[in-house]
Amino acid sequence: MSNVSIYKFEDTTEIRVVEIEGNPWFVAKDALAGMGYPQTSHANILKKLADDEVILKQIQKGVRSVSLISESGLYKLVMRSDKPEAQRFQDWVTRDVLPAIRKDGAYIMGEEKVATGEMDEDAFVLKAIEILQRKIDRLSSENKQLTTERDGLSSVVGQRSSAGMTD
């Protein structure tokens, strides 16, 4: 499965971003909601993008595939829109999220608040540590699940191997 990061736009809309081969891909449903588009219009909007700007991918085990928008596709949609929500979304993505991903490999919600003085650095570092701890917990849980699945498969393979053996 893919590594999914979740960012909050205007403290209300969660935007899931998936890194694929080092590039950010935005969950279409989230990005379009952030730009103020009703869900009923999403399919028509995505048709306006080039084939290499939209992909369908399963990003979470047991959950159906979702449409993902490339960075360039996201830029196109934001730049073409005259909706006020899209302008605010564009500012947030181009001023905060993408520069942070490019510079640091990640964006931590609230880091722009340090630059404006809305949050002190200590509070920001504490928030970053909490986010990293949640990620560690999630990855540990996934690791345990994969280990259990691997052990189950190894057991099945072992049973089949010994069943085929003769004395």
C-alpha positions in Angstrom: 0.0 0.0 0.0 1.0 3.6 -0.3 2.2 6.1 2.3 -0.7 8.5 2.9 -0.2 11.8 4.6 -3.2 13.8 5.8 -3.2 17.6 5.8 -5.9 20.0 7.0 -6.9 22.9 4.8 -8.4 25.8 6.8 -8.8 23.4 9.8 -11.9 21.9 8.2 -11.0 19.9 5.1 -8.7 16.9 5.3 -6.5 16.4 2.2 -4.9 13.1 1.7 -1.6 13.1 -0.2 0.1 9.9 -1.4 3.7 9.8 -2.3 4.4 7.7 -5.5 7.9 7.5 -6.7 8.8 10.6 -4.8 6.0 12.7 -6.1 2.9 13.9 -4.3 -0.5 12.7 -5.6 -3.7 14.2 -4.1 -6.8 12.2 -3.4 -9.2 13.8 -5.9 -12.3 13.8 -3.7 -10.4 15.7 -1.0 -8.7 18.2 -3.3 -11.9 19.0 -5.2 -13.8 19.4 -1.9 -11.0 21.8 -0.7 -11.6 23.8 -3.9 -15.3 24.0 -3.2 -16.6 21.6 -5.9 -19.6 19.5 -5.1 -19.0 15.8 -5.3 -21.5 15.4 -8.1 -19.2 17.4 -10.4 -15.9 15.5 -9.6 -16.1 13.1 -12.5 -16.6 15.8 -15.1 -13.8 17.9 -13.6 -11.3 15.0 -13.7 -12.1 14.4 -17.4 -10.4 17.7 -18.1 -7.1 16.4 -17.0 -4.6 14.5 -19.1 -4.4 10.7 -18.7 -1.1 10.9 -16.9 -2.5 13.5 -14.4 -5.2 11.2 -12.9 -4.7 7.6 -11.8 -6.8 5.1 -9.9 -5.0 3.4 -7.1 -5.8 1.5 -3.9 -4.2 3.5 -1.1 -5.4 1.5 1.9 -5.8 -2.2 2.3 -9.4 -3.4 2.2 -10.6 -0.1 0.7 -11.5 0.4 -2.9 -9.3 2.4 -5.2 -9.5 6.1 -5.3 -8.7 8.7 -8.0 -5.5 10.5 -7.5 -4.4 13.8 -9.1 -0.8 14.5 -9.9 0.9 17.7 -8.8 0.6 19.2 -12.3 -3.1 18.1 -12.5 -3.8 19.8 -9.2 -2.1 23.0 -10.5 -4.3 23.0 -13.6 -7.5 22.6 -11.7 -6.7 25.3 -9.2 -5.4 27.7 -11.8 -8.5 27.3 -14.0 -11.0 27.8 -11.2 -12.4 31.2 -10.3 -14.0 29.9 -7.1 -12.9 31.8 -4.0 -12.3 28.4 -2.2 -10.0 27.4 -5.1 -7.9 30.6 -4.7 -7.5 30.0 -0.9 -6.7 26.3 -1.6 -4.1 27.4 -4.3 -2.4 29.7 -1.9 -2.2 27.1 0.8 -0.9 24.4 -1.5 1.6 26.6 -3.3 2.8 28.6 -0.3 2.8 26.0 2.4 2.3 22.4 1.5 4.4 21.9 -1.7 7.4 24.0 -0.6 7.6 22.1 2.7 7.4 18.7 0.8 10.1 19.8 -1.6 12.4 21.2 1.1 11.8 18.8 4.0 10.2 15.7 2.4 7.0 16.4 4.5 4.6 19.1 5.5 3.5 19.3 9.1 0.2 20.9 9.7 0.6 24.3 11.3 4.2 25.0 10.3 3.1 28.1 8.5 1.8 29.3 11.8 5.3 29.5 13.2 6.4 31.8 10.4 3.5 34.2 11.2 3.9 34.0 14.9 0.5 32.3 15.6 2.4 29.3 17.1 5.7 29.2 18.9 8.4 26.8 17.9 8.2 24.7 21.0 4.5 24.0 20.4 5.2 23.2 16.8 8.0 20.8 17.7 5.7 19.1 20.2 3.0 18.8 17.5 5.5 17.3 15.1 6.6 14.8 17.7 3.0 13.8 18.3 2.4 13.3 14.6 5.6 11.2 14.2 4.5 9.1 17.2 1.1 8.4 15.6 2.9 7.4 12.4 5.2 5.1 14.4 2.2 3.6 16.1 0.4 3.1 12.7 3.5 1.6 11.1 4.0 -0.8 14.1 0.4 -1.9 13.8 0.8 -2.5 10.1 4.0 -4.4 10.7 2.3 -6.7 13.2 -0.5 -7.4 10.8 1.9 -8.1 7.9 4.0 -10.4 10.2 0.8 -12.3 11.2 -0.2 -12.7 7.5 3.3 -13.8 6.6 3.4 -16.4 9.4 0.0 -17.7 8.3 1.2 -18.0 4.7 4.4 -19.7 5.9 2.4 -22.2 7.8 0.2 -23.0 4.8 3.3 -23.4 2.5 4.9 -25.6 5.2 1.9 -27.8 5.4 1.7 -28.2 1.6 5.4 -29.0 1.4 5.3 -31.7 4.1 2.1 -33.2 2.7 3.9 -33.8 -0.6 6.8 -35.5 1.1 7.0 -39.3 1.4 9.0 -41.4 3.8 
